[in-house]
């Protein structure tokens, strides 16, 4: 896979969405810093630029360590927070106000981030917290609080999150 393909892999997924395209383009370049320590050192000025533009100006905290497969869509990215240990599958959509984070365990340690399968559609203002797994092809309704894993494709909504309907 060429570097240009890697950097532009989300371009078509964010059609008619200039902000989404910009966020994903800058994210993919910053994510190159995860290749090895030498590349990370070379990219330090860019990582500072990335943080200023993406976090401070655009209001999106998509840390460069996030593992995101191809075609990640960012719709209305304002207020989006994704923890660095999160893994996101292919063809997923994240909307405004989404938080995907870890949590503090009873022993004081912090959990790993969430693992989202492929083709997941995350509604606005969803909170996904902890070391949980969301199956591929799930739809998570707006305002849902997800603190447990969902192992089958489903429409999920509520606080706490529950299955409204299983999907194929």
C-alpha positions as CSV (number, residue, x, y, z in Angstrom):
1,X,0.0,0.0,0.0
2,X,1.4,3.4,-1.0
3,X,1.7,6.2,1.5
4,X,-0.6,8.4,-0.7
5,X,-3.3,5.7,-0.7
6,X,-3.0,5.4,3.1
7,X,-3.2,9.1,3.7
8,X,-6.2,9.6,1.4
9,X,-8.1,6.3,2.2
10,X,-11.0,8.2,3.9
11,X,-11.3,10.9,1.2
12,X,-14.3,9.3,-0.6
13,X,-16.0,8.3,2.6
14,X,-16.2,12.0,3.6
15,X,-17.7,13.3,0.3
16,X,-19.3,16.7,0.5
17,X,-17.7,17.0,4.0
18,X,-14.7,19.3,3.8
19,X,-14.2,19.3,7.6
20,X,-14.3,15.5,7.8
21,X,-11.9,15.2,4.9
22,X,-9.5,17.7,6.6
23,X,-9.6,15.9,9.9
24,X,-9.0,12.5,8.4
25,X,-6.2,13.7,6.1
26,X,-4.4,15.3,9.0
27,X,-5.1,12.3,11.2
28,X,-3.6,9.8,8.7
29,X,-0.5,11.9,8.3
30,X,-0.1,12.1,12.1
31,X,-0.8,8.4,12.5
32,X,2.4,7.7,10.5
33,X,4.2,8.6,13.7
34,X,3.2,5.2,15.1
35,X,5.4,3.4,12.5
36,X,8.5,3.6,14.8
37,X,10.3,5.9,17.2
38,X,12.5,7.5,14.5
39,X,9.5,8.5,12.4
40,X,7.7,9.8,15.5
41,X,10.8,12.0,16.3
42,X,10.8,13.3,12.7
43,X,7.1,14.1,12.9
44,X,7.2,16.0,16.3
45,X,6.7,19.4,14.6
46,X,3.8,18.0,12.6
47,X,2.2,16.4,15.7
48,X,2.3,19.8,17.4
49,X,0.7,21.3,14.3
50,X,-1.9,18.5,14.3
51,X,-2.8,19.1,17.9
52,X,-3.2,22.8,17.4
53,X,-5.3,22.5,14.3
54,X,-7.4,19.5,15.2
55,X,-7.9,19.9,18.9
56,X,-7.7,23.6,19.6
57,X,-9.1,25.0,16.4
58,X,-11.5,22.3,15.2
59,X,-12.5,21.0,18.6
60,X,-11.8,17.3,17.8
61,X,-9.6,15.1,20.0
62,X,-8.8,12.2,17.6
63,X,-5.4,11.2,19.1
64,X,-2.9,10.1,16.5
65,X,-2.4,6.7,18.2
66,X,-6.0,5.6,17.5
67,X,-6.1,2.5,15.2
68,X,-8.7,3.3,12.6
69,X,-9.4,1.1,9.5
70,X,-10.3,2.6,6.1
71,X,-13.2,4.8,5.3
72,X,-13.8,6.4,8.7
73,X,-16.4,9.1,8.4
74,X,-16.5,12.1,10.6
75,X,-19.8,14.0,10.5
76,X,-20.1,17.4,12.3
77,X,-16.9,16.6,14.2
78,X,-17.2,19.2,16.9
79,X,-16.7,17.8,20.4
80,X,-15.5,14.4,19.2
81,X,-13.1,12.7,21.7
82,X,-11.5,9.3,20.9
83,X,-9.0,7.8,23.3
84,X,-5.6,6.7,22.0
85,X,-6.2,3.0,22.7
86,X,-9.4,2.8,20.7
87,X,-9.6,0.5,17.7
88,X,-12.1,1.4,15.0
89,X,-13.1,-1.0,12.2
90,X,-13.7,-0.2,8.5
91,X,-16.5,2.0,7.2
92,X,-17.5,3.5,10.5
93,X,-19.3,6.8,11.1
94,X,-18.7,9.1,14.1
95,X,-20.8,12.2,14.7
96,X,-20.6,15.3,16.9
97,X,-20.2,15.0,20.6
98,X,-19.1,11.4,20.6
99,X,-16.8,10.3,23.4
100,X,-14.9,7.0,23.2
101,X,-12.7,6.6,26.2
102,X,-11.3,4.3,28.9
103,X,-12.2,4.2,32.5
104,X,-10.5,3.8,35.9
105,X,-10.6,0.3,37.3
106,X,-11.2,-0.4,41.0
107,X,-7.5,-1.2,41.4
108,X,-6.6,2.3,40.1
109,X,-5.3,1.2,36.7
110,X,-6.9,2.4,33.5
111,X,-8.8,0.1,31.1
112,X,-7.9,-0.3,27.5
113,X,-10.1,1.6,25.0
114,X,-13.1,0.2,23.1
115,X,-12.9,-2.0,20.0
116,X,-15.5,-1.1,17.4
117,X,-16.1,-3.6,14.5
118,X,-16.8,-2.7,10.9
119,X,-19.7,-0.7,9.6
120,X,-20.7,0.8,12.9
121,X,-22.8,4.0,12.8
122,X,-22.4,6.0,16.0
123,X,-25.0,8.7,16.6
124,X,-24.5,12.2,18.1
125,X,-23.5,12.6,21.7
126,X,-22.9,8.9,22.3
127,X,-20.5,7.9,25.1
128,X,-18.6,4.6,24.9
129,X,-16.5,4.0,27.9
130,X,-14.2,1.1,28.9
131,X,-12.6,-1.9,27.5
132,X,-15.6,-3.1,25.5
133,X,-16.3,-4.6,22.1
134,X,-19.1,-3.5,19.7
135,X,-19.9,-6.0,17.0
136,X,-19.8,-5.1,13.3
137,X,-22.9,-3.7,11.7
138,X,-24.3,-2.1,14.9
139,X,-26.1,1.2,14.9
140,X,-25.8,3.2,18.2
141,X,-28.6,5.8,18.7
142,X,-28.0,9.4,19.6
143,X,-27.3,10.0,23.3
144,X,-26.6,6.4,24.1
145,X,-24.3,5.5,27.0
146,X,-22.4,2.3,26.3
147,X,-20.6,0.6,29.1
148,X,-20.8,-3.0,28.2
149,X,-20.0,-5.1,25.1
150,X,-22.5,-6.0,22.4
151,X,-21.5,-9.2,20.6
152,X,-24.2,-9.3,17.9
153,X,-25.2,-6.8,15.2
154,X,-28.0,-4.7,16.7
155,X,-29.6,-1.3,17.0
156,X,-28.5,0.0,20.4
157,X,-29.9,2.9,22.3
158,X,-30.6,4.2,25.8
159,X,-28.9,4.9,29.1
160,X,-27.8,2.4,29.9
161,X,-27.5,1.0,26.4
162,X,-29.7,-1.9,25.4
163,X,-30.6,-3.7,22.3
164,X,-33.7,-2.4,20.6
165,X,-33.5,-4.8,17.6
166,X,-31.0,-7.3,16.3
167,X,-30.0,-6.8,12.7
168,X,-28.5,-9.2,10.1
